[in-house]
C-alpha cells in the first residue's frame, strides 16, 4: 500500500546562492513550506520584485521513510520552472508553476541524502505567464511529498495525474460510470477491485476484473446539482495480489449533465441554472500564493456567503484542495491555463504541457465544466501562429476530455469577428466599460449586439469590475477609487447582466484584491483593488452585499458607506442592500420611512444634522452606522495619488470650459478639442504605418470607444504607462491651459 510522507518541514533557502550546494549551509534561511520569496516585495508596487533563481535544500535519511520499492517526490507547485537534484544528480526539469509534478527518486537515493530544488521565476520567452496583471510569485508554495509505493502501483508518471479516470454517463434514472486506471508494472496474477461508495460511505456497487477499465452502474443516481445539491460519490480501485492490497487510489466524483445554450445560458441536469459569480486569484496579503488549507476554506465560505454559483479560477491551475472544496460546495468552475496577454511563438509547447496537466489532474472534478484556452491573448489581433496554437489546444481538450467544453476570455478591443472567437465552443469577454473608459450603460447593449450578430455562439462576461479602497464621496465618479463608485458600478452591471439569461456566465473581477506589483494606483501600491473583499479578507466592501442581495437566500440587511462618516451636505443619501422585500430606516430612533425595492437597492434621504445614528431594519435583521455633519470635506476620504504628477483637484477647471478633468468624449465632440487631441495622438501614438498604437497594439474603434469615458488626465496617465512615456507636470498644465480656452459642449 502506498504511503504519502509530507516533506514541508525545514528547508534551507537562499536566493543569494549562485551554485548547487553539496551540503546544508547554516548561513541560509530555514523555512517551512508552503513558501514564496515574493510574499513582501511582490505586493509593494514599482514592479521591482525579485525574479530569478532560488535554492531549496533538505537533508533526509532513507531509514526515516517507510520501506518501499519505489519513491516519488511530488511537488504540487513550484513557480515557475524548477530542477530537482538528489545527491548532486539532476533528476528532472519542469516548466509551469501551477501544477503537480512528480519525480522518481528511487535509484538516486542513498542512506543519507541531500535534496535540492532549484526554482526560477525569471522572465523568459517560453514559459507562461510572462505578461499579466498579477505578481508571478516565486517559490515552493504548495505541499511537497514523498510517495512510497511498490514496483506495481497506480501510475505516478503521467502529467501529475491521479492514475484514475472516472466518466459518468446519465442514462434515465441511472448512471453508467466508466472507470479507467493506469497501472505501472501490473503482473498477470494481480486483479483490480472497483468499488463505488455513496456520500455516506456505503457500497453502491463493486466489481473485480483483470482489465484496467470497468463500467459500473448506479441505480437511481443522485445527481450533483450545483449549490442546491452538490452530491458526491467516491470511486476506489484496489490493485490486489492474492489477499494483499498492493496499491489503491480513490477519487470523489459527481453525476450530472450540462449544456450551454446560446439563448438560455447554462443548463444543469436539464434545468436552467444561471451562472453568476466571481473570478479568484489565489494569493494573500503577506503570504503571496503560499496558502494553507484554512485560507482556501475561508475563501470558499466568503464566495458562498455572497451567493455565487460559479467561479472562474484565474489565470492558472489552482490548488487541488480548492477544486475539492468547489466539488463539495457545488460551485461551477471555469479552469484555465496561464496562456495570457501576449502570444509567444516560442511558448507553444508550454501551453500544450500545461493544458495536459490541467486536464489530467482535474478530470474527475464534477465542478469543472469548461477548459479555458487563453485570456486576452488577442488584444493585438490574431496571427496565423496564434490561431494555430488555439486550434491545437482546442483539439487537445476535446481529445483528452470529450465531456466538457472549451472557452476563451477575449478583451474589449478584440473585434467580434476575429477568427479566434470561432475556435472554442463558447466565448466570454472581459469588459470594463464604466471603469477603463466607456460608460456603465454600454455593457448590456454591447452583449446584445454580439448576441444578435453571432446568435449561435454562447456569450458570457468573464471579467468586469472597478477598483475601490477606503476613499469616499457623495458624488461618485468613474476613476475616483471610492467605495461608493464601486457600489454604483456593480449595481448598474447587476441590473444589466442578470436580466440577460442568454449570458452563459458572468464573473466579477475579482472576488478579492490581489497582488500586482506593477501597479501604482489607488493610493496603495502593488495591488489590484477590484476585489469585493480586501486582500487580507478582513473587510467586505459594500459591493459584496449588492451581490449577496441578488444571489443569496440567507436573509440580511446592510447599510452602505459605514466608513464614510463626516459629510458636508445638509441632506445625504443613504443606500441599504437587502434580499428582504421591505426596509425601514431610523435616524436617531425616528423612522425615516419604509421602502420596497425590486432591485434590492433601497434609497433614503436623511437630514444631516450633528451626529446621526442610523439603523436599517428588515424583518428581524438590522444594521447600524453613524454619520456626522461637518463644514468642510474630510480630506482623509479623498484619494491623493502617491507619486502622481497631478491630482484632479489641482487642476484649473473654469465653469463652461474644458479641462483635464473632462471626459475625452466631451473633448473630441468639439472641433477644437478634436484637432488638439489628434495633434497629440500623432505626436505620441503614431506608428510607421500612420496608425495610432499603444503598447505595440493598434488603437482601433473599439479601443477609441472605451477611451471616450476616461477623463483626459486619467487617459494620459494610463496611456503614458502603456507607451512608457512620462508626461511632465508642465506638459499636462500646458494642455490644461489649452483646454481651458475651449468651450465645453452643452449637456444634453
C-alpha positions in Angstrom: 0.0 0.0 0.0 1.2 3.4 -0.8 2.2 5.8 1.9 2.5 9.6 1.5 5.0 11.4 3.6 4.8 15.2 3.9 8.1 16.9 3.2 7.2 20.5 4.1 9.3 20.9 7.2 12.7 22.6 7.5 14.1 23.5 4.1 17.3 25.6 3.8 16.5 28.5 1.5 18.6 31.1 -0.4 18.1 33.4 -3.3 21.7 34.7 -3.0 23.4 31.4 -3.7 24.9 31.0 -7.1 25.7 27.3 -7.3 24.3 24.0 -6.3 25.1 23.2 -2.6 26.9 20.0 -1.6 25.7 20.3 2.0 23.3 22.4 4.0 24.7 25.8 4.5 23.9 27.0 8.1 24.0 30.6 6.8 20.9 30.0 4.6 17.5 30.8 6.0 15.3 27.9 7.2 11.7 27.9 6.0 8.7 25.6 6.2 6.6 25.0 3.1 4.5 26.4 1.6 6.8 29.3 0.9 7.2 32.2 -1.5 10.2 34.6 -1.7 7.9 37.3 -3.1 5.4 37.5 -0.2 6.5 41.0 0.6 8.3 42.5 -2.4 5.6 41.2 -4.8 2.9 43.3 -3.2 4.5 46.7 -2.6 4.5 48.3 -6.1 7.1 49.6 -8.6 7.4 46.2 -10.3 10.7 45.5 -8.7 10.1 42.2 -7.0 12.8 39.6 -7.2 12.6 37.4 -10.3 15.4 34.9 -10.6 16.8 31.7 -9.2 16.5 30.5 -5.7 17.6 27.3 -3.9 15.7 25.0 -1.5 17.8 22.2 0.2 16.7 19.5 2.5 18.6 16.6 4.1 16.9 13.3 4.9 17.7 9.8 5.9 16.2 6.9 3.9 15.7 5.0 7.1 13.2 7.7 8.2 10.9 6.8 5.2 8.6 3.7 5.1 10.2 0.7 3.4 9.1 0.6 -0.3 10.3 -0.4 -3.7 9.7 2.9 -5.4 9.9 6.5 -4.1 8.5 9.5 -5.9 8.9 13.2 -5.0 5.7 15.1 -5.5 5.8 18.8 -5.9 2.3 20.5 -6.0 3.5 23.9 -7.0 7.0 25.3 -7.9 6.8 28.7 -9.7 7.6 28.9 -12.4 10.4 26.5 -13.6 12.3 24.0 -11.4 15.1 21.5 -11.4 15.3 18.6 -8.9 18.7 17.3 -7.8 19.3 14.4 -5.4 22.8 14.0 -4.1 24.1 16.2 -6.9 22.4 14.4 -9.7 19.9 16.2 -11.9 16.7 14.1 -12.0 14.1 16.3 -13.6 13.2 19.7 -15.0 9.7 21.2 -15.1 8.2 24.3 -16.7 4.9 25.6 -15.4 4.4 27.0 -11.9 0.8 26.0 -11.0 0.5 22.2 -11.4 1.5 19.0 -9.7 4.5 17.0 -11.0 6.5 14.1 -9.7 10.0 12.7 -9.9 11.1 9.1 -9.4 14.0 9.4 -6.9 14.5 5.7 -6.1 17.7 5.0 -8.0 19.5 8.2 -6.9 18.6 7.7 -3.2 21.3 6.8 -0.7 21.2 6.2 3.1 21.8 9.9 3.7 20.5 12.4 1.1 20.7 16.0 0.1 17.6 17.0 -1.9 17.9 20.4 -3.8 15.1 22.0 -5.7 16.2 25.0 -7.8 13.3 27.3 -8.6 13.3 30.1 -11.1 10.7 32.7 -11.8 12.9 34.9 -14.1 11.5 36.3 -17.3 11.8 34.2 -20.5 10.1 33.7 -23.8 8.9 30.1 -23.4 7.0 29.5 -20.1 3.7 31.2 -19.5 2.8 33.6 -17.9 5.2 36.4 -18.8 2.9 39.4 -19.2 -0.1 39.8 -17.0 -1.7 42.0 -14.3 -0.6 39.9 -11.3 2.5 39.0 -9.5 4.4 35.9 -10.5 5.4 34.8 -7.0 8.4 32.5 -6.9 8.8 29.6 -4.6 7.8 26.1 -3.5 4.4 27.5 -2.5 2.4 24.3 -2.2 3.0 20.9 -0.5 5.9 18.7 -1.2 5.5 14.9 -0.5 7.3 11.7 -0.9 5.1 8.9 -2.2 6.2 5.4 -1.3 4.9 2.5 -3.4 5.7 -1.0 -4.6 7.0 -1.9 -8.1 3.4 -2.5 -9.1 1.4 0.7 -8.5 -1.1 3.1 -10.0 0.7 5.4 -12.4 2.6 8.3 -10.9 4.5 9.4 -14.0 1.8 10.8 -16.3 1.4 14.6 -16.0 0.8 14.5 -12.3 -2.5 12.7 -12.8 -4.1 10.5 -10.0 -3.9 7.3 -12.1 -7.7 7.1 -12.1 -10.2 8.5 -14.6 -13.9 8.5 -13.9 -16.5 9.2 -16.6 -20.2 9.1 -15.5 -23.0 9.0 -18.1 -26.6 9.6 -17.1 -29.0 7.1 -18.6 -32.5 7.9 -17.5 -32.7 7.5 -13.7 -29.4 5.6 -13.6 -25.8 6.3 -14.3 -23.2 4.2 -16.1 -19.7 5.0 -14.7 -16.7 4.2 -16.8 -13.6 3.8 -14.6 -10.2 3.6 -16.2 -7.0 3.2 -14.3 -3.3 3.3 -15.3 -1.1 0.7 -13.7 2.7 0.5 -13.7 4.2 -3.0 -13.8 1.0 -4.9 -13.4 1.6 -8.6 -13.2 -0.7 -11.4 -14.5 -1.6 -12.6 -11.0 -2.9 -9.2 -10.0 -6.5 -8.1 -10.2 -8.4 -4.9 -9.8 -11.3 -4.3 -7.5 -13.6 -1.4 -8.4 -15.9 0.0 -5.8 -18.3 3.0 -5.7 -19.4 4.4 -2.4 -22.2 6.8 -1.8 -21.9 10.0 0.2 -22.4 8.1 3.5 -19.6 5.7 2.5 -22.0 2.8 1.8 -21.1 0.5 -1.0 -23.2 1.2 -4.0 -21.7 -1.3 -6.5 -18.5 -3.2 -6.9 -16.7 -5.5 -9.4 -13.5 -7.4 -9.9 -11.5 -7.5 -13.2 -8.1 -8.1 -14.7 -8.8 -5.2 -17.1 -7.8 -1.6 -16.4 -11.2 -0.4 -17.5 -14.6 -1.2 -16.0 -18.2 0.1 -16.3 -20.3 0.2 -13.1 -23.9 1.1 -12.8 -25.5 3.3 -10.2 -29.3 2.8 -9.9 -31.5 5.8 -9.0 -28.5 8.0 -9.3 -28.3 11.1 -7.0 -27.3 14.0 -9.2 -24.7 16.6 -8.4 -26.8 19.8 -8.8 -24.6 22.7 -8.0 -25.2 24.8 -4.9 -28.6 23.3 -4.4 -27.4 19.7 -4.0 -23.7 19.0 -4.5 -23.9 15.2 -4.1 -20.7 13.3 -4.4 -19.9 9.6 -4.8 -16.4 8.1 -4.3 -14.7 5.6 -6.5 -11.9 3.4 -5.1 -9.8 1.0 -7.1 -7.5 -1.6 -5.4 -4.7 -3.4 -7.0 -4.8 -6.9 -5.4 -2.4 -9.8 -5.4 -3.8 -12.8 -3.5 -5.2 -11.4 -0.3 -3.0 -8.4 -0.3 -3.9 -4.9 -1.5 -0.7 -3.8 -3.3 -1.9 -0.2 -4.0 -5.1 1.8 -4.1 -6.4 5.0 -5.5 -9.7 6.8 -4.9 -11.4 9.9 -6.1 -14.7 11.6 -5.5 -16.9 12.3 -8.5 -20.4 13.7 -9.3 -23.0 12.6 -11.8 -24.5 15.5 -13.8 -25.4 16.7 -17.3 -24.9 20.2 -18.6 -25.1 22.2 -21.7 -24.6 25.8 -22.7 -27.3 27.2 -24.9 -26.8 30.5 -26.8 -30.3 31.7 -25.8 -30.9 30.2 -22.4 -27.5 30.1 -20.9 -26.2 27.3 -18.7 -28.4 24.3 -18.2 -27.6 21.8 -15.4 -29.4 18.4 -15.3 -31.9 19.7 -17.8 -32.8 22.8 -15.8 -31.8 26.4 -16.4 -29.1 27.3 -13.8 -27.8 30.8 -14.2 -24.0 31.1 -13.6 -23.4 34.3 -11.7 -20.2 34.6 -9.8 -16.7 35.8 -9.4 -13.1 35.2 -10.5 -10.5 34.3 -7.9 -6.7 34.8 -7.6 -5.1 32.5 -5.1 -2.8 35.0 -3.2 -3.0 36.7 0.2 -1.5 39.7 1.9 1.8 38.9 3.4 1.8 35.3 2.1 1.9 35.6 -1.7 0.4 32.4 -3.0 1.8 30.2 -0.2 -1.7 29.4 1.2 -2.7 26.9 3.9 -6.0 24.8 3.8 -7.7 27.3 6.2 -7.1 30.1 3.7 -8.8 28.2 0.9 -11.6 27.3 3.2 -12.2 31.0 4.2 -12.2 32.0 0.5 -14.8 29.4 -0.4 -17.0 30.4 2.6 -16.9 34.0 1.6 -17.8 33.2 -2.0 -20.7 31.0 -0.9 -21.9 33.7 1.5 -22.2 36.1 -1.4 -24.4 33.6 -3.2 -22.2 32.9 -6.2 -23.0 29.8 -8.3 -19.7 29.9 -10.3 -16.0 30.8 -10.1 -13.6 31.5 -12.8 -10.3 30.2 -11.4 -7.9 32.6 -13.0 -5.4 32.6 -14.6 -3.7 29.3 -13.9 -4.3 25.9 -12.3 -5.3 26.3 -8.6 -4.6 24.0 -5.7 -6.3 20.6 -5.8 -7.8 21.3 -2.4 -9.7 24.3 -3.8 -11.2 22.2 -6.6 -12.2 19.7 -3.9 -14.0 22.4 -2.0 -15.8 23.6 -5.1 -17.0 20.0 -5.7 -18.3 19.9 -2.1 -20.0 23.3 -2.2 -21.4 22.9 -5.7 -19.6 25.8 -7.4 -19.5 25.5 -11.2 -15.9 26.1 -12.3 -14.0 27.6 -15.3 -10.5 26.2 -15.2 -7.7 27.6 -17.4 -4.0 27.7 -18.2 -1.9 30.9 -18.0 -1.8 31.4 -21.8 -2.3 35.1 -21.2 -1.9 38.7 -22.6 0.8 38.2 -25.2 1.3 35.3 -27.5 4.8 33.9 -27.6 5.6 31.8 -30.7 8.3 30.0 -28.6 5.8 29.1 -25.9 3.6 26.7 -27.8 4.9 23.5 -26.2 4.4 25.0 -22.8 0.8 25.8 -23.5 0.3 22.2 -24.5 2.1 20.7 -21.5 0.2 23.0 -19.1 -3.1 22.0 -20.7 -2.3 18.3 -20.5 -1.5 18.7 -16.8 -4.7 20.8 -16.1 -7.0 18.2 -17.7 -5.1 15.1 -16.5 -5.1 16.3 -12.9 -8.6 17.7 -12.8 -10.6 15.4 -15.0 -12.6 13.8 -12.1 -13.9 17.1 -10.6 -17.6 17.5 -11.4 -17.4 21.2 -10.6 -15.4 21.9 -13.8 -17.5 22.5 -17.0 -15.1 24.4 -19.3 -11.4 24.4 -20.0 -10.1 27.9 -20.7 -7.7 28.1 -23.6 -6.4 31.7 -23.1 -7.1 35.1 -21.6 -6.9 38.4 -23.5 -4.4 36.8 -25.9 -6.0 38.5 -28.9 -5.6 42.1 -27.6 -3.3 42.9 -30.6 -5.2 40.9 -33.1 -4.7 37.2 -34.1 -2.0 36.0 -36.5 -1.6 32.5 -38.0 0.6 31.2 -35.2 -1.8 32.3 -32.5 -4.7 30.8 -34.3 -2.8 27.5 -34.8 -1.9 27.4 -31.2 -5.5 27.8 -30.2 -6.7 25.1 -32.6 -4.1 22.7 -31.2 -5.2 23.4 -27.7 -8.9 23.2 -28.6 -8.4 19.8 -30.3 -6.3 18.6 -27.4 -9.0 19.4 -24.9 -11.7 17.6 -26.9 -9.4 14.6 -27.4 -8.5 14.3 -23.7 -12.0 15.2 -22.5 -15.0 14.9 -24.8 -17.3 15.6 -21.9 -16.5 19.2 -21.4 -16.5 22.4 -23.5 -13.8 24.9 -24.3 -13.8 28.7 -23.9 -11.6 31.8 -24.1 -11.7 35.2 -22.4 -11.4 37.9 -25.1 -10.8 41.5 -24.3 -12.9 44.5 -25.3 -10.5 45.6 -28.1 -10.9 42.2 -29.8 -13.2 42.6 -32.8 -16.3 40.3 -32.6 -15.5 38.9 -36.0 -11.9 37.9 -35.1 -11.4 34.3 -36.3 -10.0 33.1 -33.0 -13.5 33.6 -31.5 -14.7 30.8 -33.8 -12.3 28.2 -32.3 -13.7 27.4 -28.8 -17.2 26.1 -28.0 -18.2 29.1 -26.0 -16.8 32.6 -25.6 -16.6 35.2 -22.9 -15.4 38.8 -22.9 -13.5 41.0 -20.4 -15.2 44.4 -20.4 -14.6 47.4 -18.1 -16.9 49.9 -19.6 -17.5 52.3 -16.8 -14.0 52.0 -15.3 -11.4 51.8 -18.1 -13.3 54.3 -20.2 -16.8 54.0 -21.7 -19.9 54.2 -19.6 -21.6 51.6 -17.4 -24.7 51.6 -19.7 -22.5 50.3 -22.6 -22.2 46.8 -21.2 -25.6 45.3 -21.8 -26.0 46.8 -25.3 -22.6 45.5 -26.3 -23.6 41.9 -25.4 -26.9 42.4 -27.2 -25.1 43.4 -30.3 -22.7 40.4 -30.1 -25.7 38.0 -29.5 -27.5 39.5 -32.5 -24.6 39.2 -34.8 -23.5 35.7 -33.5 -26.7 34.1 -32.4 -25.2 30.6 -32.3 -22.2 31.5 -30.2 -22.9 31.3 -26.4 -21.5 34.6 -25.0 -20.6 35.5 -21.4 -18.7 38.1 -19.4 -15.5 36.7 -17.9 -14.3 39.9 -16.3 -15.9 43.2 -15.2 -15.2 45.4 -12.2 -13.7 48.6 -10.8 -11.4 49.5 -8.0 -12.3 50.6 -4.5 -10.3 51.5 -1.5 -11.2 53.4 1.7 -12.0 56.6 -0.2 -15.4 58.1 0.0 -17.7 60.7 -1.7 -21.3 61.7 -2.0 -20.7 62.4 -5.7 -19.1 59.2 -7.1 -17.3 59.4 -10.4 -15.6 57.0 -12.7 -11.9 56.7 -11.7 -12.2 58.0 -8.2 -11.4 54.7 -6.5 -14.2 55.3 -3.9 -16.3 52.5 -2.3 -19.3 54.5 -3.4 -18.4 54.4 -7.1 -17.7 50.7 -7.0 -21.1 50.2 -5.5 -22.8 52.3 -8.2 -20.9 50.4 -10.9 -21.9 47.0 -9.6 -25.5 48.0 -9.1 -25.6 49.0 -12.7 -23.9 45.9 -14.0 -26.1 43.6 -11.9 -29.2 45.1 -13.3 -27.8 44.8 -16.9 -26.4 41.3 -16.7 -28.8 39.4 -14.5 -31.8 40.1 -16.8 -30.0 38.7 -19.9 -30.4 35.0 -19.5 -28.5 34.3 -22.7 -25.3 35.2 -20.9 -23.9 31.8 -20.2 -21.8 33.0 -17.3 -20.8 36.3 -15.6 -17.7 36.6 -13.4 -16.9 39.7 -11.4 -13.2 40.7 -11.5 -12.4 40.0 -8.7 -13.6 38.4 -5.5 -10.5 39.5 -3.6 -8.0 42.3 -4.0 -4.7 40.7 -5.2 -1.0 41.3 -5.7 0.0 43.1 -8.9 3.4 44.6 -8.2 3.5 46.6 -11.4 0.5 48.7 -10.2 1.0 52.1 -8.5 -2.5 53.4 -8.3 -5.4 54.0 -5.9 -3.2 55.2 -3.1 -1.9 51.7 -2.1 0.7 50.4 -4.5 1.3 46.8 -5.5 -2.3 45.7 -5.6 -5.3 45.4 -7.9 -8.2 46.7 -5.8 -11.1 45.4 -7.9 -12.0 42.9 -5.2 -15.3 42.7 -3.5 -13.3 41.8 -0.4 -10.0 43.2 0.7 -6.6 41.5 0.2 -6.5 40.4 3.8 -10.1 39.1 3.7 -11.0 41.3 6.7 -13.4 43.8 5.0 -16.3 43.1 2.7 -16.8 46.1 0.5 -20.4 47.4 0.0 -20.5 45.8 -3.5 -20.1 42.4 -1.9 -23.5 42.9 -0.3 -25.0 44.1 -3.6 -24.4 40.7 -5.0 -25.5 39.0 -1.8 -28.8 40.8 -2.1 -29.4 39.3 -5.6 -27.8 35.9 -5.2 -28.1 34.7 -1.6 -31.1 33.2 0.1 -29.7 34.0 3.5 -31.8 36.9 4.9 -29.8 40.0 5.7 -29.7 43.8 5.7 -26.7 46.0 5.1 -26.2 49.8 5.5 -23.7 51.1 2.9 -20.8 53.6 3.4 -20.2 52.8 7.0 -16.6 54.2 6.7 -18.0 57.5 5.3 -19.0 59.3 8.5 -18.1 63.0 8.0 -20.4 64.6 5.4 -20.8 68.2 4.3 -24.3 68.2 2.7 -27.4 69.1 4.6 -29.4 66.2 3.3 -27.4 63.0 2.5 -28.3 59.9 0.5 -28.3 56.6 2.3 -28.3 53.2 0.5 -29.3 49.9 2.1 -28.9 46.5 0.5 -31.2 43.6 1.4 -32.8 40.5 -0.1 -35.9 41.0 2.0 -38.9 42.8 0.5 -39.0 45.9 2.8 -36.5 48.0 4.7 -37.2 50.7 7.3 -34.6 53.3 8.2 -34.3 55.0 11.6 -32.3 58.2 12.3 -31.7 58.7 16.0 -34.6 56.5 16.7 -37.1 58.2 14.4 -38.3 56.4 11.3 -37.3 58.0 8.0 -39.7 55.7 6.2 -40.2 52.2 4.8 -39.1 51.3 1.3 -39.6 48.5 -1.1 -37.2 47.9 -4.0 -37.4 45.3 -6.7 -33.7 45.7 -7.4 -32.8 45.1 -3.7 -31.2 48.6 -3.5 -33.1 50.7 -1.1 -32.6 54.5 -1.2 -33.3 57.0 1.6 -32.6 60.7 2.1 -31.6 61.7 5.7 -31.2 65.2 7.2 -27.6 65.6 8.2 -27.5 67.4 11.5 -24.9 66.9 14.2 -24.3 63.2 14.7 -26.9 60.8 13.5 -27.2 57.1 14.5 -28.7 55.1 11.6 -30.4 51.8 11.9 -31.8 49.8 9.0 -34.4 47.1 9.8 -35.6 44.4 7.5 -37.8 41.8 9.2 -35.8 40.6 12.3 -32.5 41.8 10.8 -30.8 45.1 11.5 -27.6 47.0 10.7 -26.2 50.2 12.1 -23.9 53.1 11.2 -23.2 56.8 12.1 -22.9 60.0 10.0 -21.8 63.4 11.2 -22.3 66.9 9.8 -19.1 68.8 9.1 -18.5 72.2 7.4 -15.6 71.2 5.2 -14.9 67.9 3.3 -12.7 65.5 5.3 -9.6 65.2 3.1 -8.8 61.8 4.5 -11.6 60.5 2.4 -10.1 61.8 -0.9 -7.5 59.9 -2.9 -4.2 61.6 -3.3 -2.1 59.6 -5.7 1.3 58.7 -4.4 3.8 60.0 -6.9 1.2 61.4 -9.2 2.3 64.4 -11.3 -1.1 66.0 -10.9 -4.3 65.1 -8.9 -7.6 66.1 -10.3 -8.3 68.7 -7.6 -5.1 70.5 -8.5 -6.4 71.4 -12.0 -8.0 74.7 -13.1 -11.5 73.9 -14.4 -13.3 77.1 -15.2 -17.1 76.7 -15.5 -18.3 76.3 -19.1 -14.8 75.4 -20.4 -12.9 72.1 -20.9 -10.1 70.9 -18.6 -8.1 67.7 -18.0 -10.9 66.6 -15.7 -13.4 66.3 -18.6 -14.1 63.1 -20.4 -12.3 62.5 -23.7 -15.7 62.0 -25.4 -16.6 65.6 -24.5 -13.3 67.0 -25.7 -13.4 65.4 -29.1 -17.1 66.3 -29.6 -15.8 69.8 -30.2 -13.9 70.7 -33.3 -11.1 72.5 -31.4 -10.8 69.6 -28.9 -10.6 67.0 -31.7 -7.9 68.9 -33.5 -5.9 69.3 -30.3 -6.2 65.6 -29.4 -5.3 64.5 -33.0 -2.2 66.6 -32.9 -1.1 65.0 -29.6 -2.1 61.5 -30.8 0.1 61.9 -33.9 3.0 63.0 -31.8 2.8 60.3 -29.1 1.0 57.4 -30.7 1.9 57.5 -34.3 3.1 54.3 -35.9 5.3 54.0 -39.0 2.2 52.9 -40.9 0.3 56.0 -39.8 -1.9 54.1 -37.4 -2.3 55.0 -33.7 -0.7 52.5 -31.4 -0.3 51.8 -27.7 1.9 49.2 -26.1 2.5 47.8 -29.6 -1.2 47.3 -30.3 -3.2 49.2 -32.8 -5.8 51.6 -31.4 -8.9 50.7 -33.3 -12.5 51.9 -33.0 -13.2 49.6 -30.1 -10.4 51.0 -28.0 -11.3 54.5 -29.0 -14.8 53.9 -27.8 -13.5 52.9 -24.4 -11.2 55.9 -24.3 -14.2 58.2 -24.5 -15.2 57.5 -20.9 -11.8 58.5 -19.5 -11.0 61.9 -18.2 -8.2 63.4 -20.2 -5.9 63.3 -17.1 -6.6 59.6 -16.4 -6.3 58.7 -20.0 -2.9 60.4 -20.3 -1.7 58.8 -17.1 -2.7 55.3 -18.1 -1.7 55.6 -21.7 1.6 57.1 -20.6 2.3 53.9 -18.7 1.3 51.7 -21.6 3.6 53.5 -24.0 6.3 54.1 -21.5 6.0 57.9 -22.0 6.4 60.1 -18.9 4.3 63.3 -19.2 5.7 66.1 -17.1 3.7 68.4 -14.9 4.4 71.3 -17.2 3.2 69.4 -20.3 -0.1 68.5 -18.6 -0.6 72.0 -17.3 0.1 73.4 -20.7 -2.5 71.0 -22.2 -5.0 72.1 -19.5 -4.4 75.7 -20.3 -5.3 75.0 -24.0 -8.4 73.1 -23.0 -9.5 76.0 -20.7 -9.8 78.1 -23.9 -12.3 75.7 -25.4 -16.0 76.0 -24.5 -17.4 72.8 -23.1 -20.3 71.2 -25.1 -23.7 71.7 -23.7 -25.0 68.8 -21.6 -28.0 67.0 -23.2 
